[in-house]
Amino acid sequence: MEKRVPTPTTVIRSLTLESNRKTYGPFGMEEGTKYSFPIMEAKIVGFHGSSGWFLDAIGIYVQPISSSQLVQPAQHKFEITEVEINEHFSLGEYGGKDGEPWSETFQAIKQLLIHNDEHRIVSIQMEYVDENGHFVWSNKHGGDEGSPSQVVFEFPNEYLVSIHGYYKSELGTIVIRSLTFETSKTSYGPFGNEDGTNFSFPTAGLKIVGIHGRSNTSHLNAIGLLVTLIQRY
C-alpha cells in the first residue's frame, strides 16, 4: 500500500481583529511569521483569501472613507486598462513615534538614495516626478552618516510596487533596521540588517503615490505609503 506523505502548506495560524472600539482575539496560536494590514483614512469593506482544509491566506478590500469605489485585488501587477481614482490615502506607518513627520507625494519615482549603517537605516532621499511633471529631489529624511546605496529605476517603464523591511528598538527608540523596495520588474535590497520585527505593505489593486514617515538627524524612525485605488476594466 502506497504511503501518502502530507504536502507542506502555509496556513493562517492566528487572527486578531481590531475595530474602532476594541481588539478581538487572538484566535489561534500566535506562532510563525507575523503580518498585519495597517490602514489609515480608509475602511475595510470586504475580505478575500484562499482555503482548503484550513484557511491558507487572508486579505482585505479597502476604500477611502469618502469613496464609493471598490477594486479587486491583483498580484502586484498593474494593467494598461486602468483608471486611477483621484483620491489618495495612507496605508499607515511601521516603526516608532519619535522624530519629525515628513511626506513626499509623486507621480512616479526615478531613483532612491539610501544610507544605512550596521544598526539602522540612516536616511532616505528620492528623485521623483511631481504633480506638475517636473523631476525634483526630496529633502534627505534622516542623517548624513552611513554607507550610501543608489537605486535607479528604468523610468518610465519601472515603478514602485511595495516596500518591506524590519524595525527594532535601539537604545530606547524604535528605528527602521532594513528596507527592501519591490518594483514592477525586480526587488532592490535589502539595505541594512534584516533583524527585528518584519513588516510589509499590502498594495494589491493600489498605486503608490507617496512615501511618508518619521526621522531625526541621525536615522529613519518610521516609514509608510500613500496610495490610490485603481479601477480596472
ABEGO torsion letter per residue (X at the ends): XBBBBBBBBBBBABBBBBBAABBBOBBEBBBEBBBBBBBBGBBBAEBBEBBBABBABBBBBBBBAABABBBBBBBGBBBABBBBBBBBBBAEBBEBABEBBBBBBBABBABBBBBBBAABBABBBBBBBBAAGBBBBBBBBEBABEBBBBBBBBOAABBBABBBEBBBBBGGBBBBABBBBBBAABBBOBBEBBBEBBBBBBABGBBBABBBEBBBAABBABBBBBBBBBBBX
